[in-house]
Amino acid sequence: MTVIPLNPASPASHAVGIDFDLTLVEHRNGWQDGRIYGNPIPGALDALRELMRRRAVFCVTARHRRYHPDVAAWFVSHGFDAIVDDDPDRAYWLGDGDRLLVTNKKLGAALYIDDRALTFDGDWNAALPEALRRIGECHGPVVGPADPVPAAGRLGLWRIDPGQHAPTRL
């Protein structure tokens, strides 16, 4: 596990990026044409406040920019001061007082918190089978050169045994 302490010489170390949908806000009825209707995920707002006491925090969302004011309004309705990123050249968020930035850019950060993230520890032989499992591309007992993902063939063959959740290298 990589630990990135606050470093004045590293702008990325000053911030934490947090995904919006299904990380901070729940969606019990699925995607609703971009409408933001969910409640905060239990513990999310307290965790967000604690992180904001320690680092600059930005909310990164895959939502189209037209929804960013709605995302910021959701934060405001829950007691946060939030602004929409309007700087096309922004690479880092160093904070602006206690403001939360809403963006769709992957800015430099010490950490990202996301419901769909896969932690990469430098080992593609471990990361690839987990990535294939998570995207539903492990068809049948063996994943290899015939798999639709060419990288799987280049990195070897994998097997998913019945009852297992992750493929194993052959």
C-alpha positions as CSV (number, residue, x, y, z in Angstrom):
1,M,0.0,0.0,0.0
2,T,1.3,3.4,-1.0
3,V,1.2,6.2,1.6
4,I,1.4,9.7,0.3
5,P,2.0,12.2,3.1
6,L,1.4,15.9,2.7
7,N,4.4,17.4,0.9
8,P,4.6,21.1,0.1
9,A,6.6,20.4,-3.0
10,S,3.9,18.0,-4.4
11,P,0.6,19.6,-5.3
12,A,-1.0,16.1,-5.8
13,S,-0.3,15.3,-2.1
14,H,-2.6,18.1,-1.0
15,A,-5.9,16.6,-2.3
16,V,-8.2,13.6,-2.1
17,G,-10.5,12.8,-5.0
18,I,-13.9,11.1,-4.2
19,D,-16.3,9.7,-6.7
20,F,-19.9,10.9,-6.4
21,D,-22.3,8.2,-7.6
22,L,-22.5,5.1,-5.3
23,T,-19.6,6.4,-3.3
24,L,-21.2,9.5,-1.7
25,V,-24.8,9.2,-2.9
26,E,-26.9,6.1,-3.2
27,H,-29.1,5.2,-6.2
28,R,-31.7,2.7,-5.1
29,N,-33.7,3.2,-8.4
30,G,-30.7,3.2,-10.8
31,W,-29.8,5.9,-13.2
32,Q,-32.6,8.4,-13.6
33,D,-31.7,10.5,-16.6
34,G,-29.0,12.4,-14.6
35,R,-31.4,13.4,-11.9
36,I,-29.8,13.4,-8.5
37,Y,-32.2,11.8,-6.1
38,G,-30.3,9.6,-3.7
39,N,-29.6,10.0,-0.1
40,P,-26.0,10.2,1.2
41,I,-24.5,6.7,1.8
42,P,-24.3,6.2,5.6
43,G,-21.1,7.7,7.0
44,A,-20.2,9.5,3.7
45,L,-20.9,13.0,4.9
46,D,-19.0,12.6,8.2
47,A,-16.1,11.0,6.3
48,L,-16.1,13.8,3.8
49,R,-16.0,16.4,6.6
50,E,-13.1,14.6,8.3
51,L,-11.1,14.4,5.0
52,M,-11.8,18.1,4.3
53,R,-10.3,19.0,7.7
54,R,-7.1,17.3,6.6
55,R,-6.8,17.9,2.9
56,A,-8.3,19.7,0.0
57,V,-11.1,17.4,-1.4
58,F,-12.7,17.3,-4.8
59,C,-15.6,15.3,-6.1
60,V,-14.9,13.6,-9.4
61,T,-17.9,12.5,-11.4
62,A,-18.3,10.9,-14.8
63,R,-21.5,12.9,-15.2
64,H,-21.7,15.4,-18.1
65,R,-20.7,19.0,-17.2
66,R,-24.4,20.1,-17.5
67,Y,-25.0,18.1,-14.3
68,H,-22.2,19.5,-12.3
69,P,-24.2,22.4,-10.9
70,D,-26.7,19.9,-9.6
71,V,-24.0,17.8,-8.0
72,A,-22.7,21.0,-6.3
73,A,-26.2,21.9,-5.2
74,W,-26.5,18.4,-3.6
75,F,-23.4,19.1,-1.5
76,V,-24.7,22.6,-0.6
77,S,-28.1,21.0,0.5
78,H,-26.0,18.8,2.9
79,G,-24.1,21.7,4.5
80,F,-21.0,21.9,2.2
81,D,-19.7,24.8,0.3
82,A,-19.2,23.4,-3.2
83,I,-18.1,25.0,-6.5
84,V,-18.1,23.7,-10.1
85,D,-14.7,23.4,-11.8
86,D,-14.6,26.0,-14.6
87,D,-10.8,25.9,-15.3
88,P,-10.1,23.8,-18.4
89,D,-6.4,23.8,-17.5
90,R,-6.7,22.7,-13.8
91,A,-4.4,19.8,-13.0
92,Y,-4.6,20.0,-9.2
93,W,-7.0,21.2,-6.5
94,L,-5.2,22.8,-3.6
95,G,-8.4,23.9,-1.9
96,D,-10.2,27.2,-1.7
97,G,-10.9,27.6,2.0
98,D,-13.4,24.9,2.9
99,R,-14.8,24.5,-0.6
100,L,-15.4,21.2,-2.3
101,L,-14.6,21.2,-6.0
102,V,-16.9,19.3,-8.4
103,T,-15.1,18.2,-11.6
104,N,-15.1,15.5,-14.2
105,K,-11.3,15.6,-14.6
106,K,-8.9,13.2,-12.9
107,L,-6.8,15.7,-11.0
108,G,-3.6,14.9,-9.2
109,A,-4.4,13.5,-5.8
110,A,-2.8,11.6,-2.9
111,L,-5.8,9.2,-3.0
112,Y,-9.0,8.4,-4.9
113,I,-12.0,6.8,-3.3
114,D,-14.3,5.2,-5.8
115,D,-16.8,2.3,-5.8
116,R,-15.4,1.0,-9.1
117,A,-11.7,1.3,-8.4
118,L,-9.2,-1.6,-8.6
119,T,-6.1,-1.1,-6.6
120,F,-3.0,-1.7,-8.7
121,D,0.1,-2.8,-6.8
122,G,2.5,-3.1,-9.8
123,D,1.6,-6.7,-10.7
124,W,-0.4,-7.1,-14.0
125,N,-0.5,-10.8,-13.5
126,A,-2.7,-10.2,-10.4
127,A,-4.5,-7.1,-11.8
128,L,-5.6,-8.5,-15.1
129,P,-7.7,-11.4,-13.9
130,E,-9.4,-9.3,-11.4
131,A,-10.1,-6.6,-14.0
132,L,-11.5,-9.3,-16.3
133,R,-13.7,-10.7,-13.6
134,R,-15.0,-7.3,-12.7
135,I,-16.0,-6.4,-16.3
136,G,-17.6,-9.8,-16.8
137,E,-15.1,-11.1,-19.4
138,C,-14.3,-14.4,-17.8
139,H,-16.3,-16.7,-19.9
140,G,-16.1,-20.4,-19.0
141,P,-13.3,-22.2,-17.2
142,V,-10.3,-20.7,-19.2
143,V,-9.5,-17.2,-20.2
144,G,-6.6,-16.9,-22.7
145,P,-5.8,-16.2,-26.3
146,A,-9.3,-16.8,-27.6
147,D,-10.7,-14.3,-25.0
148,P,-11.9,-11.0,-26.6
149,V,-9.3,-9.1,-24.6
150,P,-6.0,-9.6,-26.4
151,A,-3.9,-8.7,-23.4
152,A,-5.1,-11.9,-21.6
153,G,-3.4,-14.0,-24.3
154,R,-0.2,-12.1,-24.0
155,L,0.0,-12.5,-20.3
156,G,-0.9,-16.2,-20.1
157,L,-3.9,-18.4,-19.4
158,W,-6.3,-18.1,-16.5
159,R,-8.9,-20.5,-15.0
160,I,-11.9,-19.8,-12.9
161,D,-12.9,-22.9,-10.9
162,P,-16.5,-23.4,-9.8
163,G,-17.1,-21.6,-6.5
164,Q,-14.2,-19.3,-6.8
165,H,-14.6,-15.5,-7.3
166,A,-11.2,-14.8,-8.9
167,P,-9.3,-16.5,-11.8
168,T,-6.0,-18.2,-11.1
169,R,-3.1,-18.3,-13.4
170,L,-2.5,-21.7,-15.2
